[in-house]
Amino acid sequence: MRNIFPLIRASVLSAILGLAGCTSLQRPTTPRATVLAYGIFLAQIIEREPAPTIFRDVDIIAPPTLITQGANVPCQIGTIFGVLFNVEGLTNEQIPYSLTIVWKFPTLRRPDGETSSETRRSWPYDGALSWGTKEISVGWKLEEPFELVSGTWKLEVFHAGHSILKQAFNVTCE
């Protein structure tokens, strides 16, 4: 049997607030990500943006094409893996909006000895909306021999300090 009491209470409260001049109850929305695809992608680089917080520049790409859906990634130079998603629940006041992208991975050691096991980058995502789509792609391209490390690579996307997306990939080198 369905419990209708919360509905009755909500209706009574709405009526009381309506009489008091309040016509609606609005809660602030928490944006959420909806994964459209994840796995291995083919992507064309449009430009490169300097990224001093990570080992190399950030590539700005044209919309990617999914090659293989799934979390298993072969450990090969040139492989691009990641997530295509959209962000829902944004109000007009939240556009443009900023996302923080965090990658955690097995320790990578550059030839100069510097090591890292995490990258973190924030930037505004108004471009995705101005192109007429809410689709956003975040990925990693294995470009250097020191990046060929087996293990779990984790992607997490934050909006205003709240995690809205998590995806793990199993990178396997033979």
MARMI-692321 format. One record per residue: chain; residue in one letter; x negated, y negated, z negated of N, C-alpha, C, O in turn. Coordinates in steps of 0.05 Angstrom, whole numbers, plus 5000, padded with zeros to 4 digits. Each point is the difference from the previous one (the first is absolute). Example, Ala and Ser with C-alpha at 12.3 -4.5 7.8 and 13.67 -1.06 7.14 Angstrom:
2
- A	A	4736	5114	4844	5018	4976	5000	4982	4976	5000	4979	5000	4987
- A	S	5028	4979	5027	4984	4976	4999	5015	4978	4986	4990	4978	4996
END
This chain:
174
- A	M	4983	5024	5000	5017	4976	5000	4982	4975	5000	4981	4998	4985
- A	R	5026	4983	5032	4984	4976	5002	5007	4980	4978	5023	4997	4993
- A	N	4956	4991	4996	5004	4980	4979	5006	4973	5013	4983	4988	5013
- A	I	5041	5002	4982	5008	4975	5013	4998	4976	4980	5004	4977	5008
- A	F	4989	5028	4967	4999	4978	4981	4979	4979	5007	5006	4976	4997
- A	P	4970	5031	5014	4982	4978	5008	5012	4982	5021	4995	4976	5001
- A	L	5021	5036	5017	5012	4985	5022	5021	4981	4988	5002	4977	5008
- A	I	5014	5033	4972	5020	4983	4988	4987	4977	4985	5008	4977	5003
- A	R	4970	5029	4982	4986	4979	4985	4989	4979	5019	5001	4976	4995
- A	A	4987	5033	5028	4989	4982	5019	5021	4982	5012	4996	4977	5005
- A	S	5028	5035	5001	5022	4984	5011	5010	4979	4981	5005	4977	5007
- A	V	4998	5031	4968	5009	4981	4979	4980	4978	4997	5007	4976	4998
- A	L	4967	5031	5000	4979	4979	4997	5000	4982	5024	4997	4975	4997
- A	S	5006	5035	5028	5001	4983	5024	5024	4981	4999	4997	4977	5007
- A	A	5025	5033	4983	5024	4983	4998	4996	4978	4980	5007	4977	5005
- A	I	4981	5029	4972	4995	4980	4980	4980	4979	5010	5005	4976	4997
- A	L	4974	5033	5016	4981	4981	5011	5012	4983	5023	4994	4977	5003
- A	G	5023	5035	5012	5014	4986	5022	5017	4978	4989	5001	4978	5011
- A	L	5013	5027	4967	5016	4980	4987	4983	4978	4989	5009	4977	4998
- A	A	4967	5029	4994	4982	4980	4989	4985	4984	5021	4983	4983	4994
- A	G	5022	5023	5031	4987	4985	5022	4976	5015	5012	4988	4989	5018
- A	C	5005	5034	4972	4978	5016	5011	5013	5020	5019	5015	5017	4991
- A	T	4978	4982	5034	5013	5018	5019	4985	5025	5007	5011	5018	5012
- A	S	4963	4983	4980	4985	5025	5006	4978	5004	4980	4989	4981	4988
- A	L	5004	5044	5009	4977	5007	4984	4978	5008	5020	5004	5018	5016
- A	Q	4973	4969	4982	4979	5007	5018	4975	5007	4984	4990	4984	4983
- A	R	5000	5040	5021	4975	5008	4988	4978	4995	5020	5004	5003	5024
- A	P	4973	4989	4966	4977	4998	5019	4994	5027	5012	4999	5020	4985
- A	T	4997	4981	5041	4994	5025	5012	4971	5007	4999	4983	4982	5002
- A	T	5011	5043	4995	4972	5009	5001	4996	5012	5028	5013	5020	5007
- A	P	4970	4968	5009	4995	5011	5026	4991	5029	4999	4987	5008	4980
- A	R	5019	5007	5040	4992	5028	5001	4990	5006	5028	5008	4988	5020
- A	A	4974	5032	4982	4989	5008	5026	5014	5026	5008	5006	5017	4984
- A	T	5000	4984	5042	5010	5025	5012	4980	5010	5020	4994	4986	5019
- A	V	4996	5038	4976	4980	5011	5018	5014	5009	5026	5019	5016	4999
- A	L	4971	4975	5023	5011	5007	5026	4984	5023	5013	5010	5017	5013
- A	A	4964	4983	4981	4982	5021	5010	4974	4999	4985	4991	4979	4990
- A	Y	4996	5044	5007	4973	5001	4988	4985	5022	5013	5011	5021	5008
- A	G	4963	4976	4993	4983	5020	5013	4978	4988	5016	4988	4980	4992
- A	I	5007	5032	5031	4978	4991	5018	5012	4983	5022	5020	5007	5012
- A	F	4968	4970	4993	5010	4980	5019	4980	4994	5022	4976	5004	4996
- A	L	5034	4985	5026	4984	4988	5021	5007	4970	4998	5023	4993	5000
- A	A	4956	4990	5000	5005	4972	4997	4980	4984	5017	4977	5008	5003
- A	Q	5032	4969	5007	4983	4982	5015	4993	4976	4983	5018	4988	4989
- A	I	4957	5006	5008	4991	4978	4984	5004	4974	5015	4992	4997	5023
- A	I	5021	4984	4964	5005	4973	5011	4977	4981	4992	4989	4986	5017
- A	E	5004	5014	4957	4979	4984	4990	4989	5011	4974	5012	5018	4988
- A	R	4966	4972	5003	4988	5009	4975	4999	4976	4981	4994	4978	5008
- A	E	5012	5028	4966	5000	4979	4980	4979	5007	4979	5000	5023	4991
- A	P	4983	4958	5002	4979	5006	4980	5013	5008	4974	5020	4989	4991
- A	A	4968	5031	4996	5011	5010	4974	4976	5005	4982	4990	5022	4998
- A	P	5001	4958	4987	4977	5003	4983	5004	5019	4977	4981	5009	4987
- A	T	5045	4998	5007	5005	5017	4977	4998	5029	5006	5001	5017	4982
- A	I	4995	4990	5043	4997	5028	5008	4976	5003	5018	4987	4980	5006
- A	F	5007	5044	5001	4975	5006	5015	4999	4987	5028	4979	4996	5011
- A	R	5044	4998	5001	5000	4991	5027	5024	4981	5005	5016	4996	4982
- A	D	4986	4994	5042	5022	4982	5007	5027	5015	5001	5000	5025	5001
- A	V	5022	4960	4998	5026	5011	5002	5009	4996	5029	4997	4978	5011
- A	D	5013	5043	5002	5009	4999	5027	5029	4992	5001	5017	5011	4985
- A	I	4990	4969	5031	5028	4993	5006	5007	5015	5025	4987	4997	5021
- A	I	5034	5020	4977	5007	5018	5023	5027	4994	5011	5017	4988	4987
- A	A	4987	5021	5038	5026	5000	5013	5016	5022	4986	4988	5017	4987
- A	P	5039	4983	5016	5015	5022	4988	4988	5027	5007	4996	5006	5023
- A	P	5000	5011	4956	4987	5025	5005	5019	5022	5011	5024	4997	4997
- A	T	4964	5023	5014	5016	5023	5010	4993	5025	4983	4976	5006	4997
- A	L	5044	5006	4992	4995	5024	4984	4992	5023	5018	5014	5006	5020
- A	I	4964	5007	4973	4990	5023	5015	5008	5026	4986	5011	5019	5012
- A	T	4985	4983	4961	5006	5023	4985	5012	4992	4973	4987	4985	4985
- A	Q	5037	5023	5009	5013	4995	4974	4989	5019	4979	4997	5024	5005
- A	G	4996	4965	4972	4991	5017	4978	4977	4988	4984	4989	4979	5008
- A	A	5004	5035	4971	4979	4989	4981	4973	5012	5005	4981	4991	4987
- A	N	5016	5029	5031	4974	5012	5005	4985	4985	5022	5011	4995	5022
- A	V	4964	4997	4972	4985	4984	5018	4973	5013	5006	4985	5007	4981
- A	P	5008	4997	5044	4974	5011	5007	4979	4978	4996	5004	4977	5005
- A	C	4973	5031	4985	4978	4982	4994	4983	4996	5025	4980	5014	5004
- A	Q	5029	4967	5012	4986	4994	5026	4998	4970	5004	5019	4986	4995
- A	I	4958	5006	5015	4997	4971	5007	5022	4993	5021	5005	5015	5019
- A	G	5007	4962	4976	5021	4990	5018	5029	5007	4991	5019	4989	5011
- A	T	4984	5029	4970	5027	5007	4990	5011	4977	4984	4987	4989	4982
- A	I	5038	5005	5024	5015	4979	4986	5023	5014	4986	5016	5013	5013
- A	F	4987	4983	4961	5022	5011	4985	5012	4979	4982	4986	4982	4991
- A	G	5040	5020	5004	5013	4980	4984	5030	5003	5000	5011	5022	5004
- A	V	5003	4956	4991	5029	4999	4997	5012	4977	5016	4988	4978	5001
- A	L	5035	5028	5011	5016	4979	5013	5025	4998	4982	5014	5020	4996
- A	F	4992	4956	4994	5022	4996	4982	5013	4973	5004	4989	4983	5014
- A	N	5034	5014	4974	5012	4973	4999	5006	4993	4971	5002	5017	4983
- A	V	5002	4958	5013	5006	4990	4973	5029	4990	5001	5007	4983	5016
- A	E	5009	5027	4965	5028	4992	4999	5005	4987	4973	4985	5003	4981
- A	G	5037	4982	5018	5008	4988	4974	4987	4973	4995	5000	4991	4977
- A	L	4989	4997	5044	4988	4973	4996	5021	4979	5004	5018	5001	5017
- A	T	4981	4978	4966	5018	4977	5003	4985	4980	5018	4976	5003	5005
- A	N	5039	4978	5005	4987	4979	5017	4978	4986	4986	4981	4990	5012
- A	E	5021	5007	4961	4979	4986	4984	4974	5016	5000	4979	4989	4994
- A	Q	5023	5037	5011	4976	5018	4998	4986	5003	5027	4981	5015	5002
- A	I	5028	4971	5019	4988	5003	5026	4987	4974	5007	5013	4979	4998
- A	P	4961	5019	5009	4981	5022	5003	4993	5012	4972	5003	4987	4980
- A	Y	4989	5037	5021	4994	5014	4975	4972	5012	5001	4989	5003	5021
- A	S	5000	5002	4955	4973	5010	4998	5000	5029	4990	5014	5006	4981
- A	L	4970	5010	5032	4997	5028	4991	4971	5004	4992	4982	4988	5011
- A	T	5014	5029	4970	4973	5009	4992	4997	5029	5008	5016	5017	4992
- A	I	4964	4989	5024	4995	5026	5010	4976	5012	4984	4979	4987	4999
- A	V	5025	5036	4990	4978	5013	4984	4995	5028	5012	5019	5016	5002
- A	W	4957	4989	5005	4991	5027	5009	4981	5011	4978	4982	4986	4992
- A	K	5023	5038	4999	4982	5014	4982	4992	5026	5014	5016	5014	5013
- A	F	4958	4992	4986	4989	5022	5015	4975	5011	4986	4990	4988	4981
- A	P	5001	5036	5028	4975	5010	4988	4978	4979	5004	5001	4984	5019
- A	T	4979	5017	4964	4979	4980	5001	4986	5000	5027	4991	5021	5010
- A	L	5007	4955	5002	4986	4996	5026	4974	4987	4993	4999	4982	4984
- A	R	4979	5027	5029	4974	4989	4996	4989	4990	5026	4994	5016	5019
- A	R	5002	4958	4983	4989	4988	5024	4970	5007	5002	4988	5007	4980
- A	P	5000	4990	5044	4971	5005	5003	4983	4982	4981	4978	5008	4993
- A	D	5032	4968	5000	4985	4983	4982	5003	5007	4971	4988	4987	4982
- A	G	5027	5035	5012	5003	5009	4972	5025	4990	4986	5007	5011	4979
- A	E	5006	4968	5032	5024	4990	4987	5022	5021	5001	5003	5014	5021
- A	T	5012	4988	4957	5022	5020	4999	5027	4986	4995	5001	4978	4988
- A	S	5020	5036	5019	5027	4990	4994	5019	5024	5001	4996	5019	5014
- A	S	5025	4979	4969	5021	5020	5000	5027	4987	5001	5021	5014	4996
- A	E	4980	4960	5009	5025	4985	5002	4997	4975	5016	4979	4987	4998
- A	T	5041	5006	5017	5001	4974	5013	5027	4987	4992	5020	5014	4995
- A	R	4980	4960	5003	5024	4985	4993	5001	4975	5017	4980	4985	5001
- A	R	5042	5010	5012	5002	4977	5017	5028	4989	4999	5019	5015	5002
- A	S	4985	4958	4996	5026	4988	5000	5001	4979	5023	4980	4987	5005
- A	W	5042	5011	5008	5004	4979	5019	5030	4998	5007	5015	5019	4995
- A	P	4993	4958	5016	5029	4996	5006	5008	5017	5024	4984	5003	5019
- A	Y	5040	5007	4981	5011	5016	5022	5022	4985	5013	5021	5013	5006
- A	D	4976	4962	5000	5021	4986	5015	4999	5007	5029	5020	4997	5014
- A	G	4956	5011	4996	4997	5006	5029	5019	5023	5009	5011	4998	5021
- A	A	4992	5023	4962	5016	5022	5008	5029	4991	5004	5014	5010	5018
- A	L	4995	4972	4965	5028	4990	5003	5002	4981	5024	5021	5000	5013
- A	S	4959	4984	4992	5002	4981	5022	4999	5014	5027	5008	4988	5021
- A	W	4982	5037	4980	5000	5014	5025	5026	5014	5005	5004	5014	5020
- A	G	5016	4981	4963	5026	5012	5004	5003	5028	4988	5019	5013	5007
- A	T	4963	4995	4977	5001	5027	4988	4991	4998	4971	4984	4983	4993
- A	K	5027	5035	4991	4990	5001	4972	4980	5023	4997	4991	5005	4978
- A	E	5003	5008	5044	4981	5023	4999	4972	4990	4994	4990	4982	5013
- A	I	4997	5031	4968	4973	4993	4992	4984	5026	5002	5009	5021	4991
- A	S	4967	4977	5019	4982	5024	5001	4976	4994	4982	4988	4978	5001
- A	V	5005	5042	4983	4975	4999	4984	4986	5026	5005	5011	5021	4996
- A	G	4964	4977	5011	4985	5024	5006	4970	4997	4995	4990	4979	4993
- A	W	4997	5043	5010	4971	5001	4997	4989	5014	5025	5009	5021	5008
- A	K	4970	4967	5003	4986	5012	5023	4973	5009	4991	4984	4985	4990
- A	L	5011	5041	5013	4973	5011	4994	4981	4991	5022	5001	5010	5022
- A	E	4982	4971	4971	4982	4988	5020	4971	5006	4995	4984	4999	5019
- A	E	5008	5006	4957	4972	5004	4993	4995	5028	4989	5018	5012	4987
- A	P	4958	4999	5018	4994	5027	4990	5004	5002	4969	5007	5021	4990
- A	F	4987	4958	4995	5002	5001	4971	5029	5002	4991	5005	5007	4977
- A	E	5014	4988	5041	5029	5002	4993	5010	5029	5003	5023	5006	4992
- A	L	4961	5011	5020	5009	5027	5005	4996	5017	4974	4981	5015	4997
- A	V	5039	4981	4985	4999	5013	4974	5027	5014	4995	5021	4988	5001
- A	S	4978	5038	4994	5024	5015	4994	5012	4992	4973	4985	4992	4982
- A	G	5041	5010	5016	5013	4995	4975	5027	4986	5004	5009	4996	5022
- A	T	5002	4995	4956	5026	4986	5000	4995	4970	5003	4986	4988	4984
- A	W	5026	5001	5036	4999	4971	5005	5029	4990	4993	5019	5009	5012
- A	K	4983	4972	4970	5026	4990	4991	5004	4971	5008	4983	4983	4996
- A	L	5040	5012	5015	5009	4973	5008	5022	4992	4981	5019	5015	4996
- A	E	4979	4960	4994	5022	4989	4984	5004	4971	5009	4981	4985	5003
- A	V	5045	5008	5000	5007	4973	5008	5016	4987	4977	5019	5012	4990
- A	F	4973	4963	5004	5013	4985	4978	5013	4975	5011	4989	4987	5018
- A	H	5033	5005	4971	5013	4974	5005	5004	4987	4972	5013	5012	4983
- A	A	4976	4965	5013	5003	4985	4975	4993	5017	4976	5013	4999	4979
- A	G	4966	5017	5024	4990	5016	4978	5014	5027	4996	4993	5016	4983
- A	H	5028	4989	5033	5016	5025	4997	4993	5018	5023	5000	4992	5024
- A	S	4995	5033	4970	4995	5020	5021	5025	5006	5016	5021	5006	4988
- A	I	4977	4992	5038	5024	5005	5017	4995	5023	5019	5019	5009	5013
- A	L	4956	5001	4988	4994	5023	5018	4976	5014	4991	4980	4988	4992
- A	K	5020	5039	5008	4977	5017	4995	4999	5022	5020	5021	5012	5006
- A	Q	4956	4993	5005	4996	5022	5018	4972	5011	4997	4981	4985	5000
- A	A	5017	5041	4999	4973	5013	4998	4995	5016	5025	5018	5010	5013
- A	F	4956	4990	4995	4991	5015	5023	4978	5019	4992	4983	4993	4983
- A	N	5017	5030	5029	4979	5020	4995	4980	5000	5023	5006	5011	5021
- A	V	4971	4976	4975	4980	4998	5021	4982	5025	4997	4989	5005	4979
- A	T	5008	5010	5043	4985	5025	4999	4977	4999	5020	5005	4997	5025
- A	C	4970	5005	4965	4977	5002	5017	4991	5030	5001	5000	5013	4979
- A	E	4992	4996	5044	4991	5028	5001	4970	5002	5002	4989	5022	5001
END
